[in-house]
Amino acid sequence: MATPAVTEPRVERIRQILADLVHQRQSLRGADAPETVLLEANRRGIVYWQGELARALIAERDHPEN
């Protein structure tokens, strides 16, 4: 199990990864002919990291700093 000291930076790192993926998605969608394979890979990455964020936030909630 992650400790709160480890979890908080993990949450922030995941949020940074998600922000990067969303920015990439916006760039991909803004292209004249967006590549559907890349958009799908990007979507799957976003879904994966959203799940990781949810798990990290639950772990943080279940084990708050004392």
Rosetta blueprint (number, residue, H / E / L):
1 M L
2 A L
3 T L
4 P H
5 A H
6 V H
7 T H
8 E H
9 P H
10 R H
11 V H
12 E H
13 R H
14 I H
15 R H
16 Q H
17 I H
18 L H
19 A H
20 D H
21 L H
22 V H
23 H H
24 Q H
25 R H
26 Q H
27 S H
28 L H
29 R H
30 G H
31 A L
32 D L
33 A L
34 P L
35 E L
36 T H
37 V H
38 L H
39 L H
40 E H
41 A H
42 N H
43 R H
44 R H
45 G H
46 I H
47 V H
48 Y H
49 W H
50 Q H
51 G H
52 E H
53 L H
54 A H
55 R H
56 A H
57 L H
58 I H
59 A H
60 E H
61 R H
62 D H
63 H L
64 P L
65 E L
66 N L
